[in-house]
Amino acid sequence: MTDSKKPAPPAKPAHPTYRSEALFGHAKVVVIVHGGREYQLRITSANKLILTA
């Protein structure tokens, strides 16, 4: 007997999801303004993300 059920579609993320390539493009730093303050989100030399005020 074969199971005719289709696999469930992937669940939608609970929060907006962005690929880092879409945010950074060819840059290594983007600026995020939150509460009137600027934060820098950068890609490190180890290819990690770090957020600083």
C-alpha positions in Angstrom: 0.0 0.0 0.0 1.4 3.4 -0.9 0.9 6.6 1.0 -0.8 9.2 -1.3 -0.4 12.1 1.1 1.6 15.0 -0.3 4.4 16.4 1.9 3.4 19.5 3.8 4.6 22.8 2.3 7.5 24.5 4.2 6.2 26.6 7.1 6.3 30.4 6.6 8.8 32.1 8.9 7.3 33.8 11.9 9.3 36.9 11.2 10.3 38.7 8.0 13.4 37.0 6.6 16.0 38.7 4.5 19.1 37.1 2.8 22.2 39.0 3.8 23.1 39.4 0.1 19.9 41.4 -0.4 20.8 43.7 2.5 24.5 44.1 1.8 24.8 43.7 -2.0 28.6 44.2 -2.5 29.1 46.2 0.7 30.5 44.9 4.0 28.6 47.4 6.2 25.0 48.5 6.3 23.5 51.2 8.7 20.3 50.5 10.6 18.5 53.4 12.2 16.5 52.4 15.3 15.0 54.8 17.8 16.9 57.7 16.2 20.3 56.0 16.7 22.5 54.5 14.0 23.8 51.0 14.2 26.3 49.3 11.9 25.8 45.7 10.8 28.9 44.4 9.3 30.3 41.2 7.8 33.5 40.3 9.6 36.6 38.7 8.0 35.4 35.4 9.4 32.1 35.9 7.4 30.1 36.5 10.6 27.7 39.3 11.4 28.3 41.9 14.1 26.0 44.7 15.2 27.6 47.8 16.8 26.2 51.2 18.0 
